[in-house]
Structure formats: structure tokens, C-alpha cells
Amino acid sequence: MNGVSLLKCICDETRFEILELLQKNRELCVNDFVEKLQKDQPLVSHHLKTLKKCGIVKSRDEGKKAMYMISNNQLSELISTVTKTSKKIPVLCSDDKCC
């Protein structure tokens, strides 16, 4: 996967929120995401499937539920760095439609 492909995989608000939660919590199930994100289960499952297909998250079965985690430390560090950096950059665009 090249850099552009990686960014395309994570460049969605819900997917990035999922990754931020995983970066902070290490491992969560679908119901945890639904509760924390206040989003419908089918939507969360769709985004988890996309992240898994891209190789960004992996899962393991725990009884009847699947537990999701970021697939490697470099990706976890990337999410952390992006989150920290975004808080340090002044707002450049006030138009929600620009990016």
C-alpha cells in the first residue's frame, strides 16, 4: 500500500474516529463503537470492514463478539501523531466544504 492509498482508507470522519478510539483503548467490539460514537451498528460495521480490508485494523473472536484493534504500532503512532498535529495547526479554512 502506498501513502495515498493509506490516506484514502483513513480519510473518512467515522473511520478516523474509530481509529482514534482504538488508539486510546487498544481493543473494542462493535457495540463499544456504537455506544461511544453514537452511530448505527450497520454503519460502524461497514467502516470496520473497510478498515480491515485495507489492513489497518485486525480482529479476534472473543466468544460471540469480534474484538478490533489497530493492526500494528506504526499505524497507531500515525493516528496519534495526526491527532496531536491537527490540534496544533491553526484553522486555515472556515468553510466546511473546502476539505
C-alpha positions in Angstrom: 0.0 0.0 0.0 1.3 3.4 -0.8 0.8 6.6 1.2 -2.1 7.9 -0.9 -3.9 4.5 -0.6 -3.4 4.6 3.2 -4.8 8.1 3.5 -7.8 7.2 1.3 -8.5 4.3 3.7 -8.5 6.5 6.8 -9.8 9.8 5.3 -13.4 9.4 6.5 -14.7 11.0 9.7 -16.2 7.8 11.1 -13.2 5.7 10.2 -10.8 8.2 11.8 -13.0 8.3 14.9 -12.8 4.5 15.1 -9.1 4.6 14.8 -8.8 7.3 17.5 -10.8 5.2 19.8 -8.7 2.1 19.1 -5.5 4.1 19.6 -6.8 5.2 23.0 -8.5 1.9 24.1 -6.3 -0.7 22.3 -9.2 -3.1 21.6 -13.0 -2.6 21.2 -16.0 -4.5 19.9 -18.7 -3.2 17.5 -21.1 -2.4 20.4 -18.4 -0.3 22.1 -18.0 1.8 18.9 -21.8 2.2 18.5 -22.1 3.5 22.1 -19.1 5.8 22.0 -19.7 7.2 18.5 -23.5 7.4 18.8 -23.8 5.8 15.3 -25.8 3.0 14.0 -24.3 -0.5 14.1 -24.6 -1.2 10.4 -22.6 2.0 9.6 -19.9 1.1 12.2 -19.6 -2.4 10.9 -19.3 -1.2 7.3 -16.4 1.1 8.3 -14.7 -1.6 10.4 -15.0 -3.9 7.4 -13.3 -1.3 5.2 -10.5 -0.7 7.6 -10.0 -4.4 8.0 -9.9 -4.9 4.2 -7.2 -2.2 4.0 -5.2 -4.0 6.6 -5.4 -1.1 9.1 -7.3 -3.0 11.7 -7.5 -6.7 12.6 -9.9 -8.6 14.7 -10.0 -11.6 17.0 -13.0 -13.6 18.2 -13.9 -13.4 21.8 -17.0 -15.7 22.3 -19.7 -14.3 20.1 -18.1 -10.9 19.5 -15.2 -9.7 17.5 -12.6 -7.5 19.1 -11.0 -5.0 16.9 -7.5 -3.4 17.2 -5.1 -1.4 15.1 -3.0 -3.9 13.1 0.4 -2.5 14.0 2.3 0.0 16.2 3.3 2.2 13.3 -0.4 2.8 12.4 -1.2 3.5 16.0 1.6 6.1 16.2 0.4 7.7 12.9 -3.1 8.1 14.3 -1.7 9.6 17.5 0.6 12.0 15.5 -2.2 13.1 13.2 -4.5 13.8 16.1 -1.8 15.8 18.1 -0.7 17.7 15.0 -4.2 18.7 14.0 -4.7 20.3 17.4 -1.6 22.5 16.8 -2.5 23.8 13.4 -4.5 27.0 13.3 -7.8 26.8 11.5 -7.0 27.6 7.9 -10.4 27.2 6.4 -13.7 28.1 7.9 -15.7 26.6 5.1 -16.8 23.0 5.9 -16.9 22.2 2.2 -13.3 23.1 1.5 -11.8 19.8 2.6 
